[in-house]
Amino acid sequence: MKKILLVSGCSFTTANYKSTQHPEREFLWNKWPKILAEKLNMDCINLAQSGAGNEFICNSIIDKIESMDKSSIGLVIPAWSQCRRRDYQLHFSRSNREVWRSEMFDTLGDIEYWIKKSFRIYYSFQIYCEYFKIPYKQIQMIELYKDNLREEYSELKYYAYDEESIDWKKINEKRKKYNEYAKSLVYYKNFKNFVGETTPTQSLQDILTDNRKNKQTLKWFNISSKDSHPSEYGHNLMAEYIYENL
């Protein structure tokens, strides 16, 4: 029997991605968890949901692990999302089931709190896996606070993707400030098993679109200039990078 690759994340990871910018299009290609599972000769369980935050990502994985034989798990990967998102559950009495919902922007707290909240979640996940001896890797899939900065320094809001409207100089100044804050937290130095060059302050998205040696561009990685989610090529590139760095 094959081992299981268990993954959770947000819209960069979900198997059922639907584009707000291109509602008429279908995106039926295999996403990176399925591609990676095939490379590892594992079966794939992908729990990711579009819009999900880090509380959902952590708890959906732990809830699933607690419902299955832990020895069947070959590898667990949380593809961490943005710190400002808020996740919560609703109980539907008629069907007697709980459903996760997510808000893109929490209305309470500030960015330092959201960063610390996410780091507590990451660290709790890490301790859980190590306690039960479950093989795990971690990925910061998208930048922890990128859209906080875009919203502050762009004329456009979250779903309007337009590079020319963004004041990158101011964004990079704030990014440096928040990176320094994140790295000063006690949790940061204790994080383990991040894939490749990814860290809580360095996302896989940015590594593959900006910083990798062969310099892939946004045009190749993204669905379109309006939708920054990964294309079929982007998902294959992510699976390749993760596989090479396990």
LUMMAR-386968 format. One record per residue (C-alpha): y, x, z. Coordinates in pm, whole numbers, plus 50000, padded with zeros to 5 digits. Each point is the difference from the previous one (the first is absolute). Last residue first. Layout:
REM residues N
+-------+-------+-------+
!    c2 !    c1 !    c3 !
+-------+-------+-------+
!     Y !     X !     Z !
...
+-------+-------+-------+
***
This chain:
REM residues 246
+-------+-------+-------+
!    c2 !    c1 !    c3 !
+-------+-------+-------+
! 51747 ! 51292 ! 50018 !
! 50269 ! 50161 ! 49786 !
! 49855 ! 49980 ! 49647 !
! 49884 ! 49643 ! 50061 !
! 50345 ! 49894 ! 50122 !
! 50172 ! 50155 ! 49697 !
! 49753 ! 49850 ! 49753 !
! 50025 ! 49654 ! 50156 !
! 50381 ! 50021 ! 49988 !
! 49999 ! 50107 ! 49635 !
! 49759 ! 49722 ! 49906 !
! 50226 ! 49749 ! 50173 !
! 50307 ! 50138 ! 49821 !
! 49832 ! 49987 ! 49658 !
! 49916 ! 49634 ! 50057 !
! 50364 ! 49955 ! 50099 !
! 50127 ! 50063 ! 50350 !
! 50270 ! 49778 ! 50151 !
! 50359 ! 50091 ! 49908 !
! 50066 ! 49676 ! 49813 !
! 50323 ! 49982 ! 49801 !
! 49963 ! 50326 ! 49808 !
! 49640 ! 49898 ! 49937 !
! 49651 ! 50009 ! 50151 !
! 50081 ! 50333 ! 50158 !
! 49823 ! 50339 ! 49977 !
! 50082 ! 50088 ! 49641 !
! 50368 ! 49903 ! 50001 !
! 50042 ! 50126 ! 50356 !
! 49931 ! 50349 ! 49873 !
! 49705 ! 50230 ! 50056 !
! 50123 ! 50348 ! 50095 !
! 49698 ! 50226 ! 49931 !
! 50049 ! 50179 ! 50332 !
! 50027 ! 49684 ! 50209 !
! 50335 ! 49928 ! 50163 !
! 50166 ! 49700 ! 49845 !
! 49768 ! 49723 ! 49882 !
! 49669 ! 50100 ! 50157 !
! 50142 ! 50137 ! 50324 !
! 50246 ! 49711 ! 50029 !
! 49729 ! 49735 ! 49978 !
! 49773 ! 50196 ! 50235 !
! 50267 ! 49983 ! 50267 !
! 50151 ! 50285 ! 50201 !
! 50143 ! 49913 ! 50344 !
! 49677 ! 49868 ! 50155 !
! 49827 ! 50287 ! 49821 !
! 49849 ! 50030 ! 49653 !
! 49946 ! 50348 ! 49858 !
! 49625 ! 49955 ! 49972 !
! 49867 ! 49700 ! 50190 !
! 50108 ! 49954 ! 50361 !
! 49713 ! 50085 ! 50231 !
! 50178 ! 50043 ! 50330 !
! 50318 ! 49894 ! 50180 !
! 50067 ! 50174 ! 50332 !
! 50325 ! 50174 ! 49902 !
! 50153 ! 49667 ! 49900 !
! 49909 ! 49803 ! 50311 !
! 50249 ! 50178 ! 50228 !
! 50293 ! 49898 ! 49782 !
! 50224 ! 50279 ! 49872 !
! 49846 ! 49986 ! 49651 !
! 50114 ! 49640 ! 49959 !
! 50357 ! 50083 ! 50107 !
! 50020 ! 50294 ! 49760 !
! 49865 ! 49784 ! 49719 !
! 50254 ! 49732 ! 50090 !
! 50291 ! 50242 ! 49966 !
! 49865 ! 50151 ! 49678 !
! 49957 ! 49652 ! 49854 !
! 50358 ! 49916 ! 50096 !
! 50134 ! 50297 ! 49801 !
! 49761 ! 49924 ! 49715 !
! 50121 ! 49641 ! 49981 !
! 50364 ! 50109 ! 49999 !
! 49940 ! 50233 ! 49707 !
! 49778 ! 49746 ! 49826 !
! 50275 ! 49738 ! 49969 !
! 49791 ! 49733 ! 49825 !
! 50126 ! 49782 ! 49717 !
! 49866 ! 50229 ! 49726 !
! 49643 ! 49983 ! 50131 !
! 49969 ! 49626 ! 49945 !
! 49710 ! 49814 ! 50163 !
! 50112 ! 49659 ! 50113 !
! 49723 ! 49892 ! 50240 !
! 50158 ! 50139 ! 50316 !
! 50370 ! 49935 ! 49952 !
! 50262 ! 50128 ! 49759 !
! 50342 ! 50154 ! 50055 !
! 49818 ! 50294 ! 50150 !
! 50069 ! 50215 ! 50305 !
! 49878 ! 49788 ! 50292 !
! 49725 ! 49818 ! 49813 !
! 49876 ! 50324 ! 49850 !
! 49990 ! 50164 ! 50342 !
! 49799 ! 49724 ! 50165 !
! 49792 ! 49998 ! 49684 !
! 49891 ! 50359 ! 50050 !
! 49904 ! 49970 ! 50368 !
! 49633 ! 50102 ! 50024 !
! 49974 ! 50118 ! 49641 !
! 49707 ! 49846 ! 49820 !
! 49630 ! 50089 ! 50035 !
! 50016 ! 50200 ! 50321 !
! 49631 ! 50080 ! 49986 !
! 49747 ! 50039 ! 50280 !
! 49639 ! 50119 ! 49989 !
! 49709 ! 49872 ! 50206 !
! 49638 ! 50060 ! 50090 !
! 49904 ! 49774 ! 50295 !
! 49897 ! 50186 ! 50314 !
! 50057 ! 49690 ! 50220 !
! 50261 ! 50176 ! 50217 !
! 50137 ! 50189 ! 49701 !
! 50057 ! 49680 ! 49803 !
! 50176 ! 49828 ! 50291 !
! 50216 ! 50306 ! 50078 !
! 50121 ! 50015 ! 49639 !
! 50076 ! 49629 ! 49984 !
! 50198 ! 50022 ! 50325 !
! 50192 ! 50298 ! 49860 !
! 50092 ! 49820 ! 49681 !
! 50110 ! 49689 ! 50193 !
! 50211 ! 50203 ! 50242 !
! 50154 ! 50174 ! 49699 !
! 50087 ! 49666 ! 49844 !
! 50180 ! 49883 ! 50316 !
! 50186 ! 50332 ! 50023 !
! 50128 ! 49963 ! 49644 !
! 50095 ! 49635 ! 50061 !
! 50183 ! 50091 ! 50322 !
! 50198 ! 50275 ! 49831 !
! 50079 ! 49762 ! 49713 !
! 50142 ! 49728 ! 50223 !
! 49860 ! 49704 ! 50194 !
! 49968 ! 49636 ! 49898 !
! 50037 ! 49843 ! 49656 !
! 49678 ! 50148 ! 49863 !
! 50027 ! 50040 ! 49623 !
! 49726 ! 49939 ! 49744 !
! 49841 ! 49723 ! 50205 !
! 49622 ! 49982 ! 50020 !
! 49743 ! 49727 ! 50059 !
! 49642 ! 50044 ! 50117 !
! 49769 ! 49700 ! 50017 !
! 49783 ! 49891 ! 50291 !
! 49715 ! 49757 ! 49956 !
! 49883 ! 49677 ! 50156 !
! 50011 ! 49812 ! 49668 !
! 50183 ! 49701 ! 50148 !
! 50148 ! 50206 ! 50285 !
! 50188 ! 50242 ! 49778 !
! 50103 ! 50298 ! 50214 !
! 50298 ! 50203 ! 49881 !
! 50021 ! 50377 ! 50022 !
! 50294 ! 50242 ! 49995 !
! 50128 ! 50297 ! 49803 !
! 50355 ! 50139 ! 49987 !
! 50118 ! 50257 ! 49749 !
! 50257 ! 50261 ! 50104 !
! 49763 ! 50296 ! 50015 !
! 49897 ! 50003 ! 49638 !
! 49634 ! 50035 ! 49895 !
! 49696 ! 50200 ! 50109 !
! 49699 ! 50032 ! 49771 !
! 49734 ! 49973 ! 50272 !
! 49682 ! 50181 ! 49890 !
! 49655 ! 49959 ! 50155 !
! 49698 ! 50200 ! 49882 !
! 49623 ! 49972 ! 49986 !
! 49962 ! 49687 ! 50210 !
! 49647 ! 49863 ! 50034 !
! 49959 ! 50156 ! 50346 !
! 50273 ! 49770 ! 50133 !
! 49785 ! 49693 ! 49934 !
! 50251 ! 49724 ! 49935 !
! 50236 ! 49756 ! 50171 !
! 50176 ! 50259 ! 50216 !
! 50073 ! 50208 ! 49690 !
! 50166 ! 49702 ! 49833 !
! 50228 ! 49930 ! 50297 !
! 50088 ! 50369 ! 50016 !
! 50092 ! 50014 ! 49631 !
! 50205 ! 49680 ! 50005 !
! 50168 ! 50125 ! 50318 !
! 50127 ! 50326 ! 49855 !
! 50126 ! 49867 ! 49667 !
! 50141 ! 49684 ! 50157 !
! 50203 ! 50198 ! 50255 !
! 50111 ! 50239 ! 49725 !
! 50169 ! 49743 ! 49784 !
! 49862 ! 49779 ! 49727 !
! 50213 ! 49886 ! 49708 !
! 49705 ! 49978 ! 49763 !
! 49670 ! 49988 ! 50183 !
! 49738 ! 50273 ! 50046 !
! 49650 ! 49926 ! 50132 !
! 49807 ! 50206 ! 49741 !
! 49629 ! 50034 ! 50074 !
! 49848 ! 50248 ! 49757 !
! 49638 ! 50107 ! 49955 !
! 49952 ! 50376 ! 49992 !
! 49901 ! 50255 ! 49737 !
! 50303 ! 50213 ! 50092 !
! 50151 ! 49988 ! 49650 !
! 49916 ! 49629 ! 49981 !
! 50168 ! 49941 ! 50334 !
! 50311 ! 50184 ! 49875 !
! 50031 ! 49773 ! 49696 !
! 49956 ! 49689 ! 50218 !
! 50258 ! 50123 ! 50252 !
! 50243 ! 50103 ! 49718 !
! 50021 ! 49664 ! 49829 !
! 49768 ! 49893 ! 49720 !
! 50188 ! 49833 ! 49714 !
! 50070 ! 49629 ! 50003 !
! 50376 ! 50006 ! 50019 !
! 50101 ! 49667 ! 49851 !
! 50343 ! 49942 ! 49848 !
! 50212 ! 49684 ! 49994 !
! 50146 ! 50064 ! 50347 !
! 50158 ! 50329 ! 49881 !
! 50275 ! 50086 ! 50252 !
! 49826 ! 49838 ! 50297 !
! 49679 ! 50175 ! 49899 !
! 49663 ! 49881 ! 50123 !
! 49752 ! 50250 ! 50146 !
! 49653 ! 49875 ! 50082 !
! 49810 ! 50319 ! 50087 !
! 50262 ! 50092 ! 50259 !
! 50091 ! 50369 ! 50036 !
! 50360 ! 50051 ! 49886 !
! 50068 ! 49641 ! 50110 !
! 49922 ! 50081 ! 50364 !
! 49720 ! 50183 ! 50177 !
! 49641 ! 49981 ! 50113 !
! 49691 ! 50200 ! 49910 !
! 49634 ! 50013 ! 50100 !
! 49776 ! 50225 ! 49788 !
! 49648 ! 49885 ! 50080 !
! 49679 ! 50203 ! 49996 !
! 49744 ! 49928 ! 49732 !
! 49654 ! 49871 ! 50090 !
+-------+-------+-------+
***
